[in-house]
Amino acid sequence: MEIKNELKILAWIIAIFLFAFFLPLDSARFQEAVTATLDLSKWYAREHVILCLLPAFFIAGVIAVFVSQGAVMKYFGAKAKKWLAYTVAAVSGTILAVCSCTILPLFSSIHKRGAGLGPAIAFLYSGPAINILAIILTARILGIEMGIARVVGAVVFSIVIGSVMSLIYRKEERAKREAQLNFPDVPEERPMWQTAFHFFTLVLILVFANWGQPGEGVTSGGFYWLWANKWTITSFFALLLVFSLIYILKLKWQHVLLGAAATAAAAFLSASPLVPMVVGIAALSMVTLVDKQNPENREWTLSAWDFTKQIMPLLAIGVVAAGFLLGSTHDDTALAGIIPNEWVASLVGGNSWTSNLFASVLGAFMYFATLTEVPILQGLLAAGMGKGPALALLLAGPSLSLPNMLVIRGVIGTPKTLVYVGLVVVMATLSGLLFGAFF
């Protein structure tokens, strides 16, 4: 055993030495790829982390803390009507910040406790496919049409795939319904409308703080007005958040108003919107962490911190990998990565059956941590990937991965897993073809 460990150490030493020895520092392509990596990392840090990700972590925390798991599950359990069960399962992903592996424990638990196969599969697909962080980033970085196509495609996919699997295995499902367990009714800490008010206030702050400028030459219209007044609208919803913190979460009004005053002062004193956002998030964190009356308020911020620890390192890895491999192409920047553009164009360029199928299969087996698919696709599109294959990968990738398939197989068996994966790949390929034909 000792010799084996020493050989591992020796192998690592040799690998690191060879990596350093053969670094192609004189290569122009390598130097540009390194520059692209640093440029893309800087752009993400400035444009997306503070205004987009940090508020979204608190939104994810609301669901994790203020809405009980049992209360969510009862809407697509055995007692629920089918239309309600599929609807809730299909849109549930918009309020979850999970990847294809993180969704598995929830899927396993609801399936074993008696949820129908159809709604459970719909939840399994929808969860990683359209969480609120991914929706905002996709629309902002890859374009509004790609963001809309992702939302519509993911919702339709989840319902269709769940319904088809329920139909194929209808005999098993009928027997299961006769002997299944009932989901318990879990009382909520507060009325659902109060939790919904708090949740959607945070969502609207996130949406308008990240409202993008309309296309070049657009100087009128509703979208332009919203962009021109985005910070006024964001400030209005920030006031509603102050109301929610005091009257719904019952935080000390002195602490909340002090944090609000600090945030307002930062907004007036700084030319950058990043400063008041940082001050506001810091104030919100401190106000909730020092609260002694309701432990849920403290748990909310701790849950947001857990999401941050889980997602940020993986997202950073995704950004660095995308920059080095595929380049940095935001705004007017055009820096190439280490992979030649012609390689990408030859495999997933255009809008053929083969390019869409290849993108779907590739996405199904690759592991995408939450949000990492966005920077990777940004680089692929710039390198020559067609928009159809891009959507195909976007619809197949986040919800599937090889580790994900292995766990699903342990829950529902090999035949059902193969049917599920096959349905995702086929529908992603067809959706890519259709999207590519129009865009």
N, C-alpha and C positions, 0 to 999 in steps of 0.2 A: 504493500500500500504506500509506503514511504517513497519507494522508487517511482511509483506512478505519479505521485504528487510532484516530485522533483522534475520528472519529464514534462509535466504540464507547465511548470514554471519556465523550463528551458524553451519549450515551444513558444510561449508568449514572448520571451526575450528575443528569440529569433525572428518572430513575426514583426515585432515592433522595430527591430533593427532593419529588417528588409524594407519595411514601409518607409522608414526615414532615409535609408540608403538610396532607394529608387524614386524618391519624390521628384516629379518632373518640374522643378521650379523654373527651369528655362523655357518651358513650353508656354506659348502665348495663350493657348486654350485653357491650360490649367490656371494661369494667372487671372484670366478673365472670369473663370468659374469661381475662384476664391473671392474676387471683387463682387461678383453677382451675389454670392452667399451673404457677404457683409451688407450689401446694399439692400437686399430683400429683408434681412433681419431688422435693419434700421427702420425700414418703411413700415413693417408690421408693428414694431414697437411704438412708433409714433402715431400711426393711423388707426390701429385696431385694438390694441390691448386695453388702453385706459377708457376710451369712450364706448367700446363694444363689449369686450370680454368681462371686465370687472363688474359692470351692472348686471350682465347676464348670469354671473355666478350667484349673485344675490337672488335673482329670479328663480334659479334652480333650487336655491336653498329654501325658498318659500314652499315649493312643492314637497321637498324632502321633510320639512318640519311641521308646517301648518296644516297639511292635508294628510290624514292617516292613510296608510296603505290599504287597510281594509275598506275604507270608504271609497277609494278609487276602484278597487277590484270588484265591488258589488255591482258596478255598472255594466260589466261585461261577463258576469258570472252566469250560472245556469238559470237563475230566476229572471234575469233581465230579458226584455224583448230583443229579438235578433237585430232589428234596425238600430236599437239603442246600443247594444253590445258592440256591433261592428263600427258604429260611428265613434263611440268613445275610444275603442281600441285603435282606430285609424288615425285619430287626431291626438292621441295621448303623447305621441312623440314630440309634439311641438313644445311640451313643457318639461321634457326630460333631457338631461345633458349626459347621455350615455353612449358608449360605443357598442360594437357588435358583441363584445364579450361581457361588458358590464350589464347588459340587458338580460343575460342568461339566468341569473338567480331569480329575478322577478318572473320571467317566463316559466321557469321550472316550478316555482311555488304556486302560481295561479293554475298551471296545468294539473298539478298533483292534487290541488284542493277542489278540483271539479269544474274549472272553466272549460267551456267548449273548445274543441280543437280549432275551429275557425277563428273566433275572437282572440284566442291565445296566439295563433300564428299571425293574425293581423297586428297584434301588439308587438310580437317579436320583430316583425319587419319594420313597423312604423317607428318604434322607439329610437333606434340609431339613425333612421333615415331623415327625419325632419325635426330634430330638436331645435329649439328656438335660436341657439347660438349658430347652428349651421345655416338656418334660413337667412339670418341677417348677413352673415359673412358671404354666403353664396350670391345673394342678390347684389351686395355691394361690390364684390370683387370680380365675379364672373358675369355680371349683368343681370338686369331685372328679369329678362325673359328666361334665363337659366334658373333663377331663383323661383319663379312662378312654375316653370316646368318641373322642378324638383318637388315642390309642394304638391302639385296636382298629381304627378306621377306616383309619388310615394303613397298618397292617400288612396288612389285608385288601385295601386299594386296591392296594398295591404288588404283591402276589401276583396278584390278578385282572388288573390292567392288564398286567403283564408276561406272564402266561400267554396273554391274549387276543392281544396283539401277536405273541407267538411263534407262535400258531396261525394268525393271518392271514398271516404271512410265513414259513410253515413251509418252503416250497420254497427260499427264499434261505438260511434257517438250516441246512437240510440240506446244501446245497452249501458253506456256510461251515464247517461242522463237519468236512467232509472235508479241507479245506485249511488249517485254522486253526493258529495257533501255540500251542505249549505254554507254560504258565506255569512259570517256573523255581521249584524248591524253594529257599526262602531260609532258611538256618539262623537260629534266634533266639539272642539274646544269653544268655538264661536260659530255664529250663523255662517252658512256658506257664502252669502252675499258679501259679508265683510272680508272674508279671505279673498274672494274674487275681486273685490274693489282694490285691495292692497296689491294683489298680483298684477292686475291690468294697469294699475298706475305705474308700477315699475316697468312693465312692458312698453308702455307709451313713452316713458322717459327714454328708454333704450332706442325705440324706433325713431323718435324725432331728433335725438342727439346725433344719430348716424344718418339722418336724411341727406342723400347725396344731391349734388348740384345737377340740374337738368342738362341735357346735351348742349353743345356749343351753339350759340345763336338763339337759344330759347330765353326770352326775356319777359314772358307773360304766361298766363294760364295758372291752373290750380297747383300743379307741381312746383312751378317756379315760386308762387306765393308761399307755399309751405316751406320751401328751402330758404327763401329770404327772411322768413319769420320763425325759423326753426328754434332759435334760442329763446324767443319769447314764449313759444308754445311749450318748450321743454321746461321753462321756469314755472309756467302755470301748473304743469303736472308735478313739478317738484313741491309746489305749495300743497297740492292734494296729498302728496306723500307725507308732508309734515302733519296734515290733518289725520292721516291714517296711523302714523306712529303714535300720536297722542290719544286719539279716541278709539282706535281699534286694538292696537297693541298695548295701550295703557302705559306707555313709557312716560317718564317724568317730563312734564312740559318744559320745565326750566332747561333741562339737558337738550331737548329737541330744538328749542328756540335758539339756544346758544350755538348748536351745530349749524342751524339754518343761517344764523347771522354770520358765522365764519365763512360759510359757503358763498353767501351773497357778497361779502366783502372781497373775497378772492375773485369773484366774477367782475367786480368793478375795478379792481386794482391790476388785473392781469389781462393782457391782450389775447392770451391763448385760452381756449375752452378747457384744455387739459387740466389746468391748475384748479379751477373750482370743482371739477369732477373728482379730482384726487382728494381735495379737502372735504367734499361732501361724503365720499365713500369712507374716508378716515373718521369723520364725525359720526356717521351712521354706525360704523363698527364700534367705536368707543361707547356710544350711547347704549347700544344693545348689550355690549359685554359687561358694562357696569350695572345693568339692571338687576335688581334683587327681587322684584315682585313676581315675575313670570320667567321660569327657566327656559321656556321656548324661545324667548327673544334672544337670549345669549346663544342658544343652540342654533338659531338662524344664521348668525354670523359665523359660527364654528362650522356649520354645514357648508356655507359659501367658501370658507377657507379650505375645506376638504375637497370641494370641486376644483378649486384653484390648484391645489397640490397634485391632484389627479391629472388635470388637463394641461396645465401650462408647460410642464416638462416635455410631454409628448408633442404638443403643438410646436414647441421650440425645435424639437428634433425634426419634425415634418417640414418646417420652414427652412432650416439649414439644409436638409436633404434636397428639398425642391430647388433652392437657390444654386447649390453646387451641381446637381445633376441636370437641371433644366433651365437655369438662368433666372434673371430678374427682369421683368417686362412691365412693371407698373408705370402708370402715367406716360411720360415720354422716354423712360429708360428702356434700353434694349441691350442687355448684357447676356451673352450666351453662356450656357452651362457646359459641362464636360461631355454630355451626350449630343452628338451632332443632330441638328434639326431634321436632316433627311432620313435618319433612322426612324424617328417618331412618325414622320409623314408617310413613310412606306408601310408602316404597320397599322396605324390608326388614323391616317389622313383620309380625307374625302368622306363619303357616306355610303360605303358598300356594305353588303351583308357580312363579308369577312371582317372588315374593320370594326363594325359594331359588335359582332360576335366575339372577336378577340378582346375588345375592351370589356365586355360583360364578363367573360371567363376570367380575365386578368383581375378585374375588380372583385370577383367572387372569392378568389383564393388569397388575394393580398389582405393584409391587416391594416386598416385605417383607424388610428386613434381618432377620437372625436375632434373634428375640425381640420385634421391634417389633410383630408382629401381636397380641401379648397386651395391651399397654396400649391399642392402637387398638380392639380388640374390646371391651375393658372399657368404654370410652367409648360405643361404639355400642350395647351392651346397655343401658346406663343411659339412652341417648337414645331407646330404643324398639325396638331391633332384636330380632327373635324369636330364640329359642335355636336353632331349626332353621337359619335362614339364617346364624347365627353359626358353627355347626359347618360348614356348607357353605363359607363363606369360609375357615374355619380349615383345611379339608382341601384346598382348591384354591389358596389364596394363597401359603403359604410355598414350595410346590414348583414353582410356575409364576410367570413374569413375562414381559413382552414381550422384554427382553434375553435371558432364558433361552431363549425359543422360537427366537429368531434363531440362537443358538449351536447348539441341538439340531438345527435344520434343516441347519446346515452339517455335522453329524456323521452323521445318519441320513437326511437328505433331507426334502423337503417333504411327501410323502404320509404317511410314518411320523410326522412331527411333528404333522400335522393329526389323525391317528388318536389319538395319545397325548393331545393337548390335549382332543380331544372326549371321550375316555374319562374323563379327570379331571373335566371339567365335568359330564358326565352322572351319574357316580357321586357326586360331591359334592352335586348337586341331590337325588338320591334319598336319600342319607344324611341330608341336612338335613331332608327331609320326614319320614323315619322317626323321627329323633331328636326333632323338634318335636312329633310326635304323642304321644310318651311323656312329654316334659318341657315 
